[in-house]
Amino acid sequence: MNVHALKSNNGKNRRLVGASVLAFTLMQLGALGVANAQASDAAPAAVTTPAAADTPFGALKHINAGLLNVAYAETGPADGPVVILLHGWPYDIHSYDEVAPLLAAKGYRVLMPYARGYGDTHFLSDKTLRNGQPAALASDVIDFMDALKIKQAVLGGYDWGARSAGIVSALWPERVKALVSVSGYLIGNQAAGKNPLPPKAELQWWYQFYFATDRGRAGYEKNTHDFAKLIWQLASPQWAFDDATFNRSAVALDNPDHVDITVFNYRWRLGMVQGETKYDALEQKLAKAPPISVPTITMEGDANGAPHPKAEDYRQRFTGKYEYRLITGGIGHNLPQEDPQAFAKAIIDADNL
C-alpha cells in the first residue's frame, strides 16, 4: 500500500490530468461511506435473515428505516464507535469484506447497508416511487441512522456511496464525525448536468445516454450482470477480479427495484425526470455546492478508469480538517475492495483528524 499526500504528488497528478479531465463527469459513478459514531440510546433489535447469510459477518440484519426495510451487515463490538460503509453502482457491500474486519479489530462497530435497489433491501410500500435521485439516497442514510438510534458516525464510501456520504456531511454535519470519500466532492445538481462536456468526456458517459433511451433500459434489464461486469472492467482496468468475486456481488443487482432505481438516477442527472417534491428543499441547498466542514480524507486510485475530478478542483469545497491521498499500485474505482488496508487506514485516520 502506497499512500501519498497531495503536496508530494504533483508529478503523478500531472500525469493523471488527462485521465482526470476525461473522467470529470463520471465522478458521478461515485458512491460509499464509512462512519464513526456513537449511539445514544440502546439500538432497537434488528431482525436477522438466515437465508441471507452469504457474508463474512453472518446473517444479514434488517430494520425498517424511512421508506425501506434495510438489509445490512454488521461486525465489531456493539458498543463501539460506529462506521457506516456505503457501496456504489453497480457494486454491493462485499466491497468492504476486508475493510470491515480491520476496523472491527480496532474496536469499531461497522455497518454496511444495502442501498435502495440492491440486495435484500426493499421498499415498505409497492406505491412508493422507485426514486434514484441522490437526495433520496442520502436521506436513506439518515433514516437508517435514526432507526438504529445512531447520533453520529464516520461515513465512508465510493461511487454512489461517496455521493450519499458527501451529501449527508454537507447537509447534516452534526451527524458525521468524519468522512472518507473516494474521488472527493461528488455533490452535483441538474443545472450543472445540463452543461455539455468536451466530446471525449461525453464519451465516458456512454452508459448514461444509453439509460436515457427505452432501448437502454430494456438492455440493462436483460443484461444486468454482463453490463455490470463491463463497468467493473472499465472502471478498474488493472483489477484482476475473478468470476467468483464478481458473482458474489452481482446477486445484489437482482433486486426487483434495481433497474428502476438505476435508470431513474441517471435520467435525473440529465433532467429527463424530476425528483419528488419532498426533496426540493434539499436539492436547492445542493445546487449551491455546499461546503463540507467535517474532518475529511479524500482518496483516489492511480488507475481509476471512471471519470473523476482532479483533487485540486474540489479542494476548496472542504473547509474543515482535510487530507488527500493518492493510492498507487494500479488501484481503480472500487478502492475499498482493491486496497482495503488503505481504505481502512483512511477511516481510522479521518476519525482522528
Backbone hydrogen bonds, N-H to C=O, Kabsch-Sander energy under -0.5 kcal/mol:
donor,donor_aa,acceptor,acceptor_aa,energy
2,N,328,T,-0.5
3,V,1,M,-0.5
4,H,326,L,-1.1
6,L,324,Y,-0.8
8,S,5,A,-1.3
9,N,6,L,-2.1
13,N,9,N,-3.0
14,R,10,N,-2.1
15,R,11,G,-1.8
16,L,12,K,-1.3
17,V,13,N,-0.7
17,V,14,R,-0.8
20,S,16,L,-2.5
21,V,17,V,-2.8
22,L,18,G,-2.1
23,A,19,A,-1.7
24,F,21,V,-1.4
26,L,23,A,-0.5
27,M,24,F,-0.8
28,Q,25,T,-2.5
29,L,26,L,-2.6
30,G,27,M,-1.9
30,G,159,D,-0.6
32,L,157,G,-0.9
37,A,35,A,-0.6
38,Q,152,Q,-0.8
40,S,149,K,-1.9
47,V,62,H,-1.9
49,T,60,L,-2.5
52,A,49,T,-2.0
53,A,50,P,-1.1
55,T,53,A,-2.3
58,G,55,T,-1.4
60,L,49,T,-0.7
60,L,52,A,-0.7
61,K,72,Y,-3.2
62,H,47,V,-2.6
63,I,70,V,-1.6
65,A,68,L,-3.3
68,L,65,A,-2.1
69,N,122,H,-3.3
70,V,63,I,-2.7
70,V,68,L,-0.7
72,Y,61,K,-2.6
73,A,112,M,-1.9
75,T,110,V,-1.9
80,G,77,P,-1.8
82,V,37,A,-3.7
83,V,109,R,-2.7
84,I,154,V,-2.0
85,L,83,V,-0.5
85,L,111,L,-2.7
86,L,84,I,-0.5
86,L,156,G,-2.3
87,H,113,P,-0.5
89,W,29,L,-0.7
91,Y,88,G,-1.7
95,S,92,D,-1.8
96,Y,93,I,-2.1
97,D,94,H,-1.6
100,A,96,Y,-2.5
102,L,98,E,-0.8
103,L,99,V,-1.7
104,A,100,A,-2.9
105,A,101,P,-2.1
106,K,103,L,-1.0
107,G,104,A,-1.9
108,Y,103,L,-2.0
109,R,81,P,-2.5
110,V,75,T,-3.2
110,V,108,Y,-0.7
111,L,83,V,-3.1
111,L,109,R,-0.5
112,M,73,A,-2.6
114,Y,71,A,-2.9
118,Y,115,A,-1.7
119,G,252,A,-1.7
121,T,118,Y,-1.9
122,H,69,N,-2.1
124,L,67,L,-2.7
128,T,125,S,-0.9
131,N,129,L,-2.3
136,A,133,Q,-1.1
137,L,133,Q,-1.6
138,A,134,P,-2.5
139,S,135,A,-1.9
140,D,136,A,-1.6
141,V,137,L,-1.0
141,V,138,A,-0.6
142,I,138,A,-1.4
143,D,139,S,-2.5
144,F,140,D,-2.3
145,M,141,V,-2.3
146,D,142,I,-2.7
147,A,143,D,-2.5
148,L,144,F,-1.6
149,K,146,D,-1.2
150,I,145,M,-3.1
151,K,38,Q,-1.3
151,K,149,K,-0.7
152,Q,38,Q,-0.8
153,A,175,R,-2.2
154,V,82,V,-1.8
155,L,153,A,-0.6
155,L,178,A,-2.4
156,G,84,I,-1.8
157,G,180,V,-1.9
158,Y,86,L,-1.0
159,D,30,G,-0.6
160,W,29,L,-1.1
161,G,31,A,-0.5
161,G,158,Y,-1.6
162,A,159,D,-0.6
163,R,159,D,-2.0
164,S,160,W,-2.5
165,A,161,G,-2.5
166,G,162,A,-2.4
167,I,163,R,-2.3
168,V,164,S,-2.5
169,S,165,A,-2.2
170,A,166,G,-2.0
171,L,167,I,-2.7
172,W,168,V,-2.7
175,R,172,W,-2.2
176,V,173,P,-1.4
177,K,153,A,-2.4
177,K,175,R,-0.5
178,A,153,A,-0.7
179,L,295,P,-2.5
180,V,155,L,-2.3
181,S,297,I,-1.9
182,V,157,G,-2.4
183,S,299,M,-3.5
184,G,181,S,-1.3
186,L,184,G,-0.7
193,G,189,N,-1.7
194,K,190,Q,-0.7
194,K,191,A,-1.0
195,N,192,A,-1.4
201,A,198,P,-0.8
202,E,198,P,-2.3
203,L,199,P,-2.1
204,Q,200,K,-1.0
205,W,201,A,-0.5
205,W,202,E,-1.4
206,W,203,L,-1.5
208,Q,205,W,-1.1
209,F,205,W,-1.6
210,Y,206,W,-2.0
211,F,207,Y,-2.5
212,A,208,Q,-0.8
213,T,210,Y,-1.6
216,G,210,Y,-0.5
217,R,213,T,-2.1
218,A,214,D,-2.4
219,G,215,R,-2.6
220,Y,216,G,-2.7
221,E,217,R,-2.2
222,K,218,A,-2.1
223,N,219,G,-2.4
227,F,223,N,-2.8
228,A,224,T,-2.6
229,K,225,H,-2.4
230,L,226,D,-1.9
231,I,227,F,-2.1
232,W,228,A,-2.6
233,Q,229,K,-2.3
234,L,230,L,-2.6
235,A,231,I,-2.8
236,S,232,W,-1.7
239,W,236,S,-1.8
240,A,238,Q,-0.7
241,F,239,W,-1.5
246,F,242,D,-2.0
247,N,243,D,-3.2
248,R,244,A,-1.8
249,S,245,T,-1.0
249,S,246,F,-0.7
250,A,246,F,-2.7
251,V,247,N,-1.2
252,A,249,S,-1.6
253,L,250,A,-1.6
254,D,251,V,-1.7
255,N,252,A,-1.0
258,H,255,N,-1.9
261,I,257,D,-2.6
262,T,258,H,-2.6
263,V,259,V,-2.7
264,F,260,D,-2.4
265,N,261,I,-2.3
266,Y,262,T,-1.9
267,R,263,V,-2.3
268,W,264,F,-2.7
269,R,265,N,-1.6
270,L,266,Y,-1.0
271,G,268,W,-1.5
272,M,267,R,-2.6
273,V,267,R,-0.7
279,Y,276,E,-2.0
280,D,277,T,-1.9
283,E,279,Y,-2.5
284,Q,280,D,-2.3
285,K,281,A,-1.4
286,L,282,L,-2.5
287,A,283,E,-2.2
288,K,285,K,-1.2
289,A,286,L,-2.0
292,I,317,R,-3.1
293,S,291,P,-0.6
296,T,321,K,-2.6
297,I,179,L,-2.3
298,T,323,E,-2.3
299,M,181,S,-1.9
300,E,325,R,-1.7
302,D,327,I,-2.3
303,A,331,I,-3.0
304,N,301,G,-1.3
305,G,235,A,-2.7
305,G,303,A,-0.7
306,A,235,A,-0.7
313,D,310,K,-1.3
314,Y,310,K,-0.8
314,Y,311,A,-0.8
315,R,311,A,-0.9
317,R,314,Y,-1.9
318,F,315,R,-1.6
319,T,292,I,-1.9
319,T,317,R,-0.7
320,G,292,I,-0.9
323,E,296,T,-1.5
325,R,298,T,-2.3
326,L,4,H,-1.7
327,I,300,E,-3.3
327,I,325,R,-0.6
328,T,2,N,-1.5
328,T,326,L,-0.7
333,H,235,A,-1.3
335,L,333,H,-1.8
337,Q,334,N,-0.8
338,E,334,N,-1.9
339,D,335,L,-2.8
343,F,339,D,-1.8
344,A,340,P,-2.8
345,K,341,Q,-2.3
346,A,342,A,-1.8
347,I,343,F,-2.0
348,I,344,A,-2.2
349,D,345,K,-2.8
350,A,346,A,-2.9
351,D,347,I,-1.9
352,N,348,I,-0.7
352,N,349,D,-0.8
353,L,350,A,-1.4
